[in-house]
Amino acid sequence: MSADLKEAAARRGSFVQTVRAVAWSFFGVRRSSGYAEDVQKLNPVHVIVAGIVGAALFIAALVVLVRWVVGSGVAGA
């Protein structure tokens, strides 16, 4: 591992901060100052985990929504 990668992985940003940053990025509304702050504080491992969890929750919500609409008969009307 390079020194930069070790330093990035040792960052102490909280997982809650990471989840909030990933959630804002899913919506696509992020100021450049907020992005720059995240780059300095957040642990890249946390970002990857939060991104995967966020994507899985998004897909699960879509599946539940589609099943509910199809099951309610609204889609066939």
C-alpha positions as CSV (number, residue, x, y, z in Angstrom):
1,M,0.0,0.0,0.0
2,S,1.2,3.5,-0.8
3,A,1.6,6.1,2.0
4,D,-1.2,8.2,0.6
5,L,-3.6,5.2,0.7
6,K,-2.6,4.3,4.2
7,E,-3.1,7.9,5.3
8,A,-6.6,8.1,3.6
9,A,-7.7,4.9,5.3
10,A,-6.6,6.2,8.7
11,R,-8.9,9.2,8.5
12,R,-11.2,9.6,11.5
13,G,-14.4,10.9,9.8
14,S,-17.4,9.3,11.5
15,F,-19.6,6.8,9.7
16,V,-22.6,9.1,10.2
17,Q,-20.8,11.9,8.4
18,T,-20.0,9.5,5.6
19,V,-23.6,8.3,5.3
20,R,-24.8,11.9,5.1
21,A,-22.3,12.7,2.4
22,V,-23.2,9.7,0.4
23,A,-26.9,10.4,0.8
24,W,-26.4,14.0,-0.5
25,S,-24.4,12.6,-3.4
26,F,-27.3,10.2,-4.4
27,F,-29.5,13.3,-4.8
28,G,-26.7,15.1,-6.7
29,V,-26.8,18.2,-4.5
30,R,-23.4,18.9,-3.0
31,R,-21.5,22.2,-2.8
32,S,-17.9,22.2,-3.8
33,S,-16.9,23.4,-0.4
34,G,-18.7,20.4,1.2
35,Y,-17.1,18.1,-1.3
36,A,-13.6,19.5,-0.4
37,E,-14.3,19.1,3.3
38,D,-15.4,15.5,2.7
39,V,-12.3,14.6,0.8
40,Q,-10.2,15.8,3.7
41,K,-12.2,14.1,6.5
42,L,-13.9,10.9,5.3
43,N,-12.4,7.5,5.2
44,P,-12.6,6.0,1.7
45,V,-13.5,2.5,3.1
46,H,-16.5,4.1,4.9
47,V,-17.5,5.8,1.6
48,I,-17.5,2.5,-0.3
49,V,-19.5,0.7,2.4
50,A,-22.0,3.5,2.7
51,G,-22.4,3.7,-1.1
52,I,-23.0,-0.1,-1.4
53,V,-25.5,0.0,1.5
54,G,-27.2,3.0,0.0
55,A,-27.5,1.5,-3.4
56,A,-28.9,-1.8,-1.9
57,L,-31.5,0.2,0.1
58,F,-32.5,2.2,-3.0
59,I,-33.0,-1.0,-5.1
60,A,-35.0,-2.6,-2.3
61,A,-37.2,0.4,-2.0
62,L,-37.8,0.3,-5.8
63,V,-38.7,-3.4,-5.7
64,V,-41.1,-2.8,-2.8
65,L,-42.7,0.1,-4.6
66,V,-43.2,-1.8,-7.8
67,R,-44.6,-4.8,-6.0
68,W,-47.1,-2.6,-4.1
69,V,-48.2,-0.8,-7.3
70,V,-48.6,-4.0,-9.3
71,G,-50.3,-5.7,-6.3
72,S,-52.8,-2.9,-5.8
73,G,-54.2,-3.1,-9.3
74,V,-53.3,0.5,-10.1
75,A,-50.9,-0.5,-12.8
76,G,-53.6,-2.6,-14.7
77,A,-56.3,0.1,-14.7
